[in-house]
Amino acid sequence: MRQTEFFLKACDPKTLTVGQLMQDAVTRCTSRTDVLTIAHMMTHRNFGSLPVVEEDGTLVGVVTEYDLLQAMIEGRDLRKILATEIMSAYPVTATEDQTLVQVADLFQDRYLTRVPVVRSGKLVGILARRDLLFGYLKASQYWS
């Protein structure tokens, strides 16, 4: 859940941090999860990507819709390939202390739709463009 959902009064949106804006309940998979399972999770839950983590929560990659489509185009059997084989390794990430303006610039400059949020390399949340807009509107009290 986003902390900004609980805002009761206006504040300067430029002071909002990723920690306040991000979703902290993140569906994830491991590098050993088969791609068919990932495709089912993403389509049934309407996700555009899924973070890939090790057992200790360390972020190692992201599987995106693009990655899944590429595997399909190549005719690969989604039951027989693992996340580690198609994931985008070393994804762009954010940290909880970055500001709305900093991550908005990152999203625009890199044409991103969402980024994993990490603390010491471990996944702690996910931030989407929609979360930035929601936080901005909530802080500005355009949202009631």
KEDRENRO-118651 format. One record per atom (N, C-alpha, C, CB): residue number from 1; x, y, z; residue in three letters. Coordinates in steps of 0.02 Angstrom, whole numbers. Glycine has a CB too. Example, Ala and Ser with C-alpha at 12.3 -4.5 7.8 and 13.67 -1.06 7.14 Angstrom:
2
[1,[660,-284,390],'Ala']
[1,[615,-225,390],'Ala']
[1,[660,-165,390],'Ala']
[1,[565,-224,452],'Ala']
[2,[642,-112,354],'Ser']
[2,[684,-53,357],'Ser']
[2,[645,2,394],'Ser']
[2,[704,-30,286],'Ser']
END
This chain:
144
[1,[42,-59,0],'Met']
[1,[0,0,0],'Met']
[1,[44,62,0],'Met']
[1,[-48,0,61],'Met']
[2,[20,115,-31],'Arg']
[2,[57,178,-34],'Arg']
[2,[42,219,28],'Arg']
[2,[39,218,-98],'Arg']
[3,[93,249,58],'Gln']
[3,[83,293,116],'Gln']
[3,[41,354,97],'Gln']
[3,[150,316,145],'Gln']
[4,[46,376,34],'Thr']
[4,[9,436,13],'Thr']
[4,[-66,425,16],'Thr']
[4,[29,455,-58],'Thr']
[5,[-90,363,18],'Glu']
[5,[-161,351,23],'Glu']
[5,[-190,376,89],'Glu']
[5,[-176,277,15],'Glu']
[6,[-147,387,138],'Phe']
[6,[-170,407,204],'Phe']
[6,[-162,482,217],'Phe']
[6,[-134,369,257],'Phe']
[7,[-140,520,167],'Phe']
[7,[-131,591,176],'Phe']
[7,[-198,625,190],'Phe']
[7,[-98,623,114],'Phe']
[8,[-199,666,242],'Leu']
[8,[-260,702,260],'Leu']
[8,[-257,776,244],'Leu']
[8,[-275,693,333],'Leu']
[9,[-196,802,235],'Lys']
[9,[-190,873,218],'Lys']
[9,[-138,882,164],'Lys']
[9,[-171,914,281],'Lys']
[10,[-141,938,132],'Ala']
[10,[-96,953,76],'Ala']
[10,[-24,962,100],'Ala']
[10,[-119,1015,39],'Ala']
[11,[22,947,56],'Cys']
[11,[93,961,68],'Cys']
[11,[125,975,0],'Cys']
[11,[129,901,104],'Cys']
[12,[186,997,0],'Asp']
[12,[221,1011,-62],'Asp']
[12,[238,944,-95],'Asp']
[12,[286,1053,-49],'Asp']
[13,[209,930,-153],'Pro']
[13,[221,866,-186],'Pro']
[13,[295,853,-201],'Pro']
[13,[182,862,-251],'Pro']
[14,[334,907,-209],'Lys']
[14,[405,899,-225],'Lys']
[14,[444,869,-166],'Lys']
[14,[435,966,-243],'Lys']
[15,[414,869,-106],'Thr']
[15,[449,841,-48],'Thr']
[15,[434,767,-39],'Thr']
[15,[430,880,15],'Thr']
[16,[387,740,-78],'Leu']
[16,[370,669,-71],'Leu']
[16,[430,626,-90],'Leu']
[16,[309,652,-114],'Leu']
[17,[437,570,-55],'Thr']
[17,[491,523,-69],'Thr']
[17,[464,459,-99],'Thr']
[17,[531,508,-5],'Thr']
[18,[508,421,-129],'Val']
[18,[489,357,-157],'Val']
[18,[460,312,-103],'Val']
[18,[550,322,-190],'Val']
[19,[487,316,-42],'Gly']
[19,[461,276,13],'Gly']
[19,[388,290,27],'Gly']
[19,[501,289,75],'Gly']
[20,[366,351,15],'Gln']
[20,[296,370,26],'Gln']
[20,[253,352,-35],'Gln']
[20,[290,444,40],'Gln']
[21,[282,351,-93],'Leu']
[21,[245,341,-155],'Leu']
[21,[238,268,-177],'Leu']
[21,[279,379,-209],'Leu']
[22,[286,227,-158],'Met']
[22,[290,158,-184],'Met']
[22,[237,112,-156],'Met']
[22,[358,130,-170],'Met']
[23,[225,58,-191],'Gln']
[23,[185,3,-167],'Gln']
[23,[233,-43,-130],'Gln']
[23,[146,-35,-226],'Gln']
[24,[218,-60,-68],'Asp']
[24,[265,-102,-30],'Asp']
[24,[248,-176,-31],'Asp']
[24,[268,-78,41],'Asp']
[25,[189,-194,-54],'Ala']
[25,[170,-265,-61],'Ala']
[25,[184,-284,-134],'Ala']
[25,[94,-277,-41],'Ala']
[26,[240,-317,-145],'Val']
[26,[262,-331,-213],'Val']
[26,[260,-406,-227],'Val']
[26,[332,-303,-225],'Val']
[27,[224,-424,-280],'Thr']
[27,[226,-493,-304],'Thr']
[27,[292,-502,-339],'Thr']
[27,[165,-510,-351],'Thr']
[28,[324,-557,-327],'Arg']
[28,[391,-570,-355],'Arg']
[28,[398,-643,-374],'Arg']
[28,[446,-550,-304],'Arg']
[29,[452,-659,-407],'Cys']
[29,[468,-728,-422],'Cys']
[29,[543,-738,-411],'Cys']
[29,[448,-746,-495],'Cys']
[30,[565,-800,-417],'Thr']
[30,[637,-814,-410],'Thr']
[30,[665,-828,-480],'Thr']
[30,[649,-875,-362],'Thr']
[31,[730,-832,-484],'Ser']
[31,[762,-845,-548],'Ser']
[31,[746,-915,-573],'Ser']
[31,[838,-837,-542],'Ser']
[32,[722,-959,-530],'Arg']
[32,[705,-1028,-549],'Arg']
[32,[630,-1038,-564],'Arg']
[32,[726,-1075,-493],'Arg']
[33,[591,-984,-562],'Thr']
[33,[520,-989,-579],'Thr']
[33,[513,-999,-654],'Thr']
[33,[480,-925,-555],'Thr']
[34,[470,-1047,-674],'Asp']
[34,[462,-1058,-746],'Asp']
[34,[421,-1000,-776],'Asp']
[34,[427,-1126,-760],'Asp']
[35,[434,-987,-839],'Val']
[35,[406,-929,-873],'Val']
[35,[330,-935,-882],'Val']
[35,[439,-920,-940],'Val']
[36,[304,-995,-889],'Leu']
[36,[232,-1003,-894],'Leu']
[36,[198,-979,-831],'Leu']
[36,[214,-1077,-908],'Leu']
[37,[226,-995,-773],'Thr']
[37,[198,-972,-709],'Thr']
[37,[201,-896,-706],'Thr']
[37,[238,-1003,-650],'Thr']
[38,[256,-867,-727],'Ile']
[38,[263,-794,-728],'Ile']
[38,[210,-763,-773],'Ile']
[38,[334,-774,-751],'Ile']
[39,[201,-791,-833],'Ala']
[39,[151,-765,-880],'Ala']
[39,[81,-768,-850],'Ala']
[39,[153,-805,-946],'Ala']
[40,[66,-823,-816],'His']
[40,[0,-828,-783],'His']
[40,[-7,-775,-728],'His']
[40,[-9,-899,-752],'His']
[41,[44,-766,-687],'Met']
[41,[41,-716,-633],'Met']
[41,[31,-647,-662],'Met']
[41,[105,-718,-591],'Met']
[42,[68,-630,-714],'Met']
[42,[64,-563,-743],'Met']
[42,[-3,-550,-776],'Met']
[42,[121,-553,-792],'Met']
[43,[-29,-599,-812],'Thr']
[43,[-92,-587,-848],'Thr']
[43,[-152,-589,-801],'Thr']
[43,[-101,-638,-902],'Thr']
[44,[-151,-633,-752],'His']
[44,[-208,-637,-706],'His']
[44,[-210,-579,-657],'His']
[44,[-205,-702,-668],'His']
[45,[-153,-550,-642],'Arg']
[45,[-151,-495,-594],'Arg']
[45,[-141,-427,-628],'Arg']
[45,[-95,-506,-543],'Arg']
[46,[-138,-428,-695],'Asn']
[46,[-132,-367,-734],'Asn']
[46,[-67,-329,-718],'Asn']
[46,[-191,-322,-721],'Asn']
[47,[-12,-365,-714],'Phe']
[47,[54,-335,-703],'Phe']
[47,[90,-329,-770],'Phe']
[47,[96,-377,-653],'Phe']
[48,[130,-277,-777],'Gly']
[48,[170,-268,-837],'Gly']
[48,[240,-296,-830],'Gly']
[48,[174,-196,-855],'Gly']
[49,[260,-311,-767],'Ser']
[49,[326,-339,-755],'Ser']
[49,[325,-373,-687],'Ser']
[49,[381,-284,-758],'Ser']
[50,[375,-413,-675],'Leu']
[50,[381,-450,-613],'Leu']
[50,[454,-450,-591],'Leu']
[50,[354,-522,-619],'Leu']
[51,[469,-424,-531],'Pro']
[51,[538,-426,-506],'Pro']
[51,[560,-497,-493],'Pro']
[51,[545,-384,-442],'Pro']
[52,[623,-510,-506],'Val']
[52,[653,-575,-494],'Val']
[52,[703,-566,-437],'Val']
[52,[689,-604,-559],'Val']
[53,[693,-606,-384],'Val']
[53,[736,-600,-324],'Val']
[53,[766,-667,-306],'Val']
[53,[696,-571,-265],'Val']
[54,[821,-664,-270],'Glu']
[54,[851,-724,-241],'Glu']
[54,[814,-739,-176],'Glu']
[54,[928,-715,-228],'Glu']
[55,[829,-795,-146],'Glu']
[55,[795,-816,-84],'Glu']
[55,[799,-764,-29],'Glu']
[55,[824,-881,-60],'Glu']
[56,[855,-726,-27],'Asp']
[56,[863,-675,26],'Asp']
[56,[832,-608,9],'Asp']
[56,[937,-665,39],'Asp']
[57,[796,-604,-48],'Gly']
[57,[763,-543,-68],'Gly']
[57,[804,-497,-112],'Gly']
[57,[742,-506,-8],'Gly']
[58,[865,-517,-128],'Thr']
[58,[908,-476,-172],'Thr']
[58,[879,-474,-242],'Thr']
[58,[981,-502,-172],'Thr']
[59,[870,-415,-269],'Leu']
[59,[844,-406,-336],'Leu']
[59,[897,-426,-387],'Leu']
[59,[820,-333,-348],'Leu']
[60,[880,-470,-433],'Val']
[60,[928,-492,-484],'Val']
[60,[904,-476,-555],'Val']
[60,[941,-566,-478],'Val']
[61,[840,-457,-562],'Gly']
[61,[815,-442,-628],'Gly']
[61,[741,-427,-628],'Gly']
[61,[829,-497,-676],'Gly']
[62,[714,-417,-688],'Val']
[62,[643,-405,-697],'Val']
[62,[622,-441,-761],'Val']
[62,[628,-328,-701],'Val']
[63,[565,-475,-758],'Val']
[63,[535,-504,-817],'Val']
[63,[480,-456,-839],'Val']
[63,[508,-577,-805],'Val']
[64,[483,-434,-901],'Thr']
[64,[435,-386,-927],'Thr']
[64,[390,-419,-979],'Thr']
[64,[471,-325,-957],'Thr']
[65,[337,-384,-997],'Glu']
[65,[294,-408,-1052],'Glu']
[65,[336,-416,-1115],'Glu']
[65,[235,-359,-1064],'Glu']
[66,[382,-372,-1126],'Tyr']
[66,[425,-376,-1185],'Tyr']
[66,[464,-442,-1185],'Tyr']
[66,[474,-316,-1187],'Tyr']
[67,[492,-460,-1127],'Asp']
[67,[530,-522,-1121],'Asp']
[67,[487,-582,-1137],'Asp']
[67,[560,-529,-1051],'Asp']
[68,[425,-582,-1112],'Leu']
[68,[379,-637,-1125],'Leu']
[68,[360,-641,-1199],'Leu']
[68,[315,-630,-1082],'Leu']
[69,[346,-584,-1229],'Leu']
[69,[328,-583,-1300],'Leu']
[69,[386,-607,-1343],'Leu']
[69,[307,-512,-1321],'Leu']
[70,[447,-588,-1325],'Gln']
[70,[505,-609,-1363],'Gln']
[70,[513,-685,-1360],'Gln']
[70,[568,-575,-1336],'Gln']
[71,[503,-715,-1302],'Ala']
[71,[507,-788,-1295],'Ala']
[71,[453,-821,-1337],'Ala']
[71,[500,-809,-1221],'Ala']
[72,[393,-792,-1339],'Met']
[72,[338,-819,-1379],'Met']
[72,[355,-815,-1454],'Met']
[72,[272,-782,-1364],'Met']
[73,[380,-757,-1476],'Ile']
[73,[398,-748,-1546],'Ile']
[73,[450,-798,-1568],'Ile']
[73,[423,-676,-1558],'Ile']
[74,[497,-813,-1523],'Glu']
[74,[551,-860,-1537],'Glu']
[74,[526,-933,-1535],'Glu']
[74,[608,-851,-1488],'Glu']
[75,[463,-943,-1516],'Gly']
[75,[435,-1010,-1515],'Gly']
[75,[459,-1052,-1457],'Gly']
[75,[451,-1044,-1578],'Gly']
[76,[483,-1021,-1404],'Arg']
[76,[508,-1059,-1347],'Arg']
[76,[451,-1086,-1306],'Arg']
[76,[554,-1014,-1303],'Arg']
[77,[461,-1144,-1276],'Asp']
[77,[411,-1176,-1233],'Asp']
[77,[415,-1143,-1165],'Asp']
[77,[423,-1253,-1229],'Asp']
[78,[364,-1104,-1147],'Leu']
[78,[365,-1066,-1085],'Leu']
[78,[368,-1110,-1022],'Leu']
[78,[304,-1021,-1081],'Leu']
[79,[349,-1173,-1030],'Arg']
[79,[353,-1220,-973],'Arg']
[79,[424,-1242,-959],'Arg']
[79,[309,-1281,-986],'Arg']
[80,[468,-1235,-1010],'Lys']
[80,[536,-1263,-1004],'Lys']
[80,[590,-1211,-995],'Lys']
[80,[551,-1304,-1065],'Lys']
[81,[571,-1149,-990],'Ile']
[81,[622,-1097,-978],'Ile']
[81,[609,-1062,-912],'Ile']
[81,[623,-1045,-1036],'Ile']
[82,[662,-1037,-883],'Leu']
[82,[659,-1006,-817],'Leu']
[82,[667,-931,-822],'Leu']
[82,[714,-1035,-771],'Leu']
[83,[646,-897,-770],'Ala']
[83,[651,-823,-768],'Ala']
[83,[721,-799,-785],'Ala']
[83,[631,-797,-699],'Ala']
[84,[771,-833,-758],'Thr']
[84,[840,-812,-768],'Thr']
[84,[861,-811,-842],'Thr']
[84,[887,-857,-730],'Thr']
[85,[825,-851,-884],'Glu']
[85,[841,-856,-955],'Glu']
[85,[813,-798,-996],'Glu']
[85,[816,-921,-982],'Glu']
[86,[761,-765,-971],'Ile']
[86,[731,-711,-1012],'Ile']
[86,[730,-644,-976],'Ile']
[86,[661,-730,-1030],'Ile']
[87,[746,-643,-911],'Met']
[87,[739,-580,-873],'Met']
[87,[788,-527,-898],'Met']
[87,[750,-593,-799],'Met']
[88,[771,-466,-885],'Ser']
[88,[816,-410,-896],'Ser']
[88,[857,-403,-831],'Ser']
[88,[777,-343,-914],'Ser']
[89,[921,-419,-835],'Ala']
[89,[964,-415,-776],'Ala']
[89,[985,-343,-765],'Ala']
[89,[1027,-460,-785],'Ala']
[90,[1004,-327,-704],'Tyr']
[90,[1027,-260,-685],'Tyr']
[90,[976,-206,-704],'Tyr']
[90,[1094,-245,-719],'Tyr']
[91,[914,-212,-680],'Pro']
[91,[864,-162,-698],'Pro']
[91,[878,-95,-665],'Pro']
[91,[794,-187,-678],'Pro']
[92,[850,-43,-694],'Val']
[92,[852,23,-664],'Val']
[92,[811,19,-599],'Val']
[92,[824,79,-713],'Val']
[93,[837,46,-545],'Thr']
[93,[803,44,-481],'Thr']
[93,[799,114,-450],'Thr']
[93,[839,-3,-433],'Thr']
[94,[759,119,-398],'Ala']
[94,[754,180,-359],'Ala']
[94,[766,161,-286],'Ala']
[94,[684,215,-368],'Ala']
[95,[780,213,-245],'Thr']
[95,[787,203,-173],'Thr']
[95,[733,244,-138],'Thr']
[95,[858,223,-149],'Thr']
[96,[718,224,-77],'Glu']
[96,[663,255,-39],'Glu']
[96,[673,329,-26],'Glu']
[96,[655,220,26],'Glu']
[97,[734,353,-25],'Asp']
[97,[747,423,-8],'Asp']
[97,[745,470,-68],'Asp']
[97,[813,429,25],'Asp']
[98,[739,444,-129],'Gln']
[98,[735,487,-187],'Gln']
[98,[669,525,-187],'Gln']
[98,[742,446,-253],'Gln']
[99,[669,585,-215],'Thr']
[99,[609,627,-215],'Thr']
[99,[567,614,-277],'Thr']
[99,[629,701,-212],'Thr']
[100,[505,637,-275],'Leu']
[100,[459,631,-331],'Leu']
[100,[490,661,-394],'Leu']
[100,[392,665,-315],'Leu']
[101,[521,719,-387],'Val']
[101,[551,753,-445],'Val']
[101,[608,711,-474],'Val']
[101,[576,823,-425],'Val']
[102,[650,683,-431],'Gln']
[102,[706,642,-455],'Gln']
[102,[682,581,-494],'Gln']
[102,[750,620,-396],'Gln']
[103,[633,546,-467],'Val']
[103,[610,486,-502],'Val']
[103,[567,503,-562],'Val']
[103,[571,441,-454],'Val']
[104,[531,558,-560],'Ala']
[104,[493,579,-618],'Ala']
[104,[541,592,-676],'Ala']
[104,[450,643,-603],'Ala']
[105,[597,625,-662],'Asp']
[105,[648,636,-713],'Asp']
[105,[676,570,-739],'Asp']
[105,[705,680,-685],'Asp']
[106,[688,523,-694],'Leu']
[106,[713,457,-713],'Leu']
[106,[663,422,-759],'Leu']
[106,[727,414,-650],'Leu']
[107,[600,423,-741],'Phe']
[107,[548,391,-782],'Phe']
[107,[546,422,-851],'Phe']
[107,[479,398,-747],'Phe']
[108,[548,488,-855],'Gln']
[108,[544,523,-919],'Gln']
[108,[606,512,-961],'Gln']
[108,[532,597,-908],'Gln']
[109,[665,518,-930],'Asp']
[109,[728,511,-967],'Asp']
[109,[738,441,-994],'Asp']
[109,[786,529,-922],'Asp']
[110,[716,390,-957],'Arg']
[110,[728,320,-977],'Arg']
[110,[666,287,-1006],'Arg']
[110,[753,280,-917],'Arg']
[111,[612,324,-1014],'Tyr']
[111,[549,297,-1041],'Tyr']
[111,[525,236,-1002],'Tyr']
[111,[558,278,-1115],'Tyr']
[112,[525,242,-936],'Leu']
[112,[506,186,-892],'Leu']
[112,[433,191,-873],'Leu']
[112,[550,186,-829],'Leu']
[113,[403,135,-857],'Thr']
[113,[335,134,-831],'Thr']
[113,[334,115,-758],'Thr']
[113,[292,85,-871],'Thr']
[114,[384,78,-736],'Arg']
[114,[390,59,-665],'Arg']
[114,[461,41,-650],'Arg']
[114,[342,1,-647],'Arg']
[115,[480,49,-586],'Val']
[115,[547,29,-564],'Val']
[115,[542,-6,-496],'Val']
[115,[594,90,-560],'Val']
[116,[584,-56,-486],'Pro']
[116,[589,-87,-420],'Pro']
[116,[622,-38,-372],'Pro']
[116,[628,-155,-423],'Pro']
[117,[603,-41,-309],'Val']
[117,[634,1,-257],'Val']
[117,[675,-46,-213],'Val']
[117,[579,40,-216],'Val']
[118,[738,-27,-202],'Val']
[118,[783,-70,-164],'Val']
[118,[813,-34,-104],'Val']
[118,[838,-97,-209],'Val']
[119,[830,-74,-54],'Arg']
[119,[868,-51,4],'Arg']
[119,[924,-101,13],'Arg']
[119,[823,-44,70],'Arg']
[120,[986,-78,6],'Ser']
[120,[1045,-121,10],'Ser']
[120,[1038,-181,-38],'Ser']
[120,[1055,-147,82],'Ser']
[121,[1012,-168,-98],'Gly']
[121,[1007,-220,-149],'Gly']
[121,[946,-265,-143],'Gly']
[121,[1067,-260,-148],'Gly']
[122,[909,-258,-88],'Lys']
[122,[851,-301,-78],'Lys']
[122,[787,-265,-98],'Lys']
[122,[847,-324,-4],'Lys']
[123,[741,-301,-129],'Leu']
[123,[678,-273,-152],'Leu']
[123,[634,-254,-93],'Leu']
[123,[642,-322,-199],'Leu']
[124,[611,-191,-91],'Val']
[124,[566,-168,-37],'Val']
[124,[501,-138,-65],'Val']
[124,[601,-116,6],'Val']
[125,[498,-128,-130],'Gly']
[125,[437,-99,-159],'Gly']
[125,[442,-94,-234],'Gly']
[125,[424,-32,-130],'Gly']
[126,[389,-68,-263],'Ile']
[126,[387,-54,-335],'Ile']
[126,[354,14,-344],'Ile']
[126,[350,-111,-375],'Ile']
[127,[378,51,-392],'Leu']
[127,[352,118,-404],'Leu']
[127,[332,123,-478],'Leu']
[127,[404,173,-385],'Leu']
[128,[271,143,-490],'Ala']
[128,[246,151,-559],'Ala']
[128,[232,225,-571],'Ala']
[128,[182,109,-571],'Ala']
[129,[229,243,-635],'Arg']
[129,[211,312,-652],'Arg']
[129,[146,332,-619],'Arg']
[129,[206,321,-728],'Arg']
[130,[100,286,-617],'Arg']
[130,[34,299,-587],'Arg']
[130,[42,318,-513],'Arg']
[130,[-11,236,-593],'Arg']
[131,[89,288,-477],'Asp']
[131,[100,304,-407],'Asp']
[131,[125,376,-400],'Asp']
[131,[151,256,-376],'Asp']
[132,[165,399,-447],'Leu']
[132,[189,469,-445],'Leu']
[132,[130,516,-454],'Leu']
[132,[242,481,-501],'Leu']
[133,[87,501,-502],'Leu']
[133,[29,544,-514],'Leu']
[133,[-18,543,-454],'Leu']
[133,[-9,521,-577],'Leu']
[134,[-31,485,-426],'Phe']
[134,[-74,479,-368],'Phe']
[134,[-47,520,-310],'Phe']
[134,[-82,405,-347],'Phe']
[135,[18,512,-296],'Gly']
[135,[49,550,-241],'Gly']
[135,[46,624,-252],'Gly']
[135,[121,528,-232],'Gly']
[136,[59,646,-313],'Tyr']
[136,[57,717,-329],'Tyr']
[136,[-13,745,-316],'Tyr']
[136,[78,730,-401],'Tyr']
[137,[-63,710,-343],'Leu']
[137,[-132,733,-334],'Leu']
[137,[-153,732,-261],'Leu']
[137,[-180,689,-375],'Leu']
[138,[-135,680,-225],'Lys']
[138,[-154,674,-154],'Lys']
[138,[-121,729,-113],'Lys']
[138,[-134,605,-127],'Lys']
[139,[-56,741,-124],'Ala']
[139,[-20,793,-87],'Ala']
[139,[-47,862,-103],'Ala']
[139,[54,789,-102],'Ala']
[140,[-68,872,-165],'Ser']
[140,[-94,937,-186],'Ser']
[140,[-167,946,-167],'Ser']
[140,[-86,946,-260],'Ser']
[141,[-197,893,-141],'Gln']
[141,[-268,892,-122],'Gln']
[141,[-314,900,-181],'Gln']
[141,[-282,946,-70],'Gln']
[142,[-291,879,-240],'Tyr']
[142,[-335,876,-297],'Tyr']
[142,[-377,813,-293],'Tyr']
[142,[-296,879,-364],'Tyr']
[143,[-356,768,-252],'Trp']
[143,[-390,703,-244],'Trp']
[143,[-425,703,-177],'Trp']
[143,[-339,643,-249],'Trp']
[144,[-486,683,-175],'Ser']
[144,[-519,681,-110],'Ser']
[144,[-540,611,-92],'Ser']
[144,[-580,726,-109],'Ser']
END
